[in-house]
Amino acid sequence: ATAENKSPDAFVSTSKGNLKSIEFLGEKQLRKWQQISTVTKIAIRNDNISRMGDDIGEIIQHILEIDLQDNLLWQWQEIALLGKQGSSLSSLLLHGNKMETLSKSTVDSFPKNCFQNIRLLALNCCNIQSWAEVQLLEPHLPNLEELYLAANNLPDLPRLEAEEAYRAATGIVIELPNVVSGFLKLTVLDMSQCGLDDWSQVATFSQLPNMKELVLDGNLLHKITPPPSLITDAENSTSTSAVFFPSLQRLSVSSAQLADWSDIDALNQYTTLRMLRLSHIPLFSGKGASEVRPVVIARIKLLEFFNGSAITARERQDAERAYLRAIAREKQLLLVGSQSNDVSNLSGDGNVDGIVTKKHPRYLELMEKFGQDIVLGGGGSSSNGMASNNLAAELVSITINNLSFSSNGSLEPVTRRLPKSLTVAKLQLMIKQMFGLDPRLQQLSIRVYKDAMPALMDDPQCSLHYFGAIDGAEIFINEAKA
């Protein structure tokens, strides 16, 4: 934009609080944008278009992107004609056109190189009834990088779980076909709402060498399985790993049926994964973001973004410490149970360490990283049984913030020096004396750093040290729900 098109007094505020100048355009500029010969992107949506026309090539030869969503296109021959005539076309959006079932004979009749330059193809809600139809297009899409298939039906992707059930019932072994081939340049694949219900269907795409982003929202996936184990070569006594999502960095699995933390642990084994979107699943039901986010971060070692928000180094450290404290508390309960033989109900061998490690695969790794700092409340002993009275006896300066209007005390923050060995139960009694709020009505949370999320202090027998209290930490008093 030129300076004469802008006025210093004309601007709008952006969502981030910045100021953006308003550009004033005259008739000449607007007319320039209305000339088909000067634009590179066109969108004609919901306009009852059913065929291309014989002279389409004269109009679109220079066009880079065409958006024809929600029209009446249905014949693949028309789409092939569009691709052939649009020699510069790199993005083609066809959402909502109810396409005919694609057959090999139809594909064989396509003009040569009709989709040669297509890099983005959007076929969401296009009445595609099988992956086989998509696979037929592959030879004509040598440069495809982004493929969007949301709201179609892909029932022919093989289900390993169903095949194993069939083998167990009949004794017949069926070789699963390799239904995905080619697509060597594909980096983004969206299969949201495509009727997937078995992770082995997702694994069908695991050998695409350049796929960086996979979107699986709205499928009935009930389990995520880790990559296959190392394959051992008996002759050479070596182990090699099969190629399994070698480039995957971004994954979205929201609105699935995932209900177990083992699914999150499985994602930790996808070592290239850096960004995860995961929400509206049974596992998170009834839990707030402040409860879910730290646990996900702690369970997936290399994750850098969760639900669009970056994970800072401090947030990761706080999350991993809190997670390890929770494991230590769980282990202590198991040890108490083992003394009365209750733990044998949880594991055949009654091995507490084995139970904890199986349920929390990162336990030993985090113990090596933070174990010396983890102290459970009351007894002044760490989770590994070592004495830590000196550490727990240290005093820390903590600010207590009363956020309960039902209390009789002041709402002004109060700072006290408290021993790290002080348990939550004793802290609640102290708060009752200070603010007149019965312990049964107290919901306490602690924030160790200013930029950290408050963590619930939900175990009355655990100490301040267990919750990571340091100088400058804050404790918030809320009123518990009846």
Secondary structure, 3 states (H helix, E strand, C coil): CCHHHEEEEEEEECCCCCEEEEECCCHHHHHHHCCCCCCCEEECCCCCCCCCCCCHHHHHCCCCEEECCCCCCCCHHHHHHHHHHCCCCCEEECCCCCCCCCCHHHHHCCCCCCCCCCCEEECCCCCCCCHHHHHHHHHHCCCCCEEECCCCCCCCCCCHHHHHHHHHHHCCCCCCCCCCCCCCCCCEEECCCCCCCCHHHHHCCCCCCCCCEEECCCCCCCCCCCCCCCEEECCCCEEECCCCCCCCCEEECCCCCCCCHHHHHHHCCCCCCCEEECCCCHHHCCCCHHHHHHHHHHHCCCCCEECCEECCHHHHHHHHHHHHHHHHHHHHHHHHHHHCCHHHHCCCCCCHHHHHHHHCCCHHHHHHHHHHHCECCCCCEECCCCECHHHHCCEEEEEEEECCCCCCCCCCCEEEEEECCCEHHHHHHHHHHHHCCCHHHEEEEEECCCCCCCEECCCCCCECCCCCCCCCEEEEEEECCC
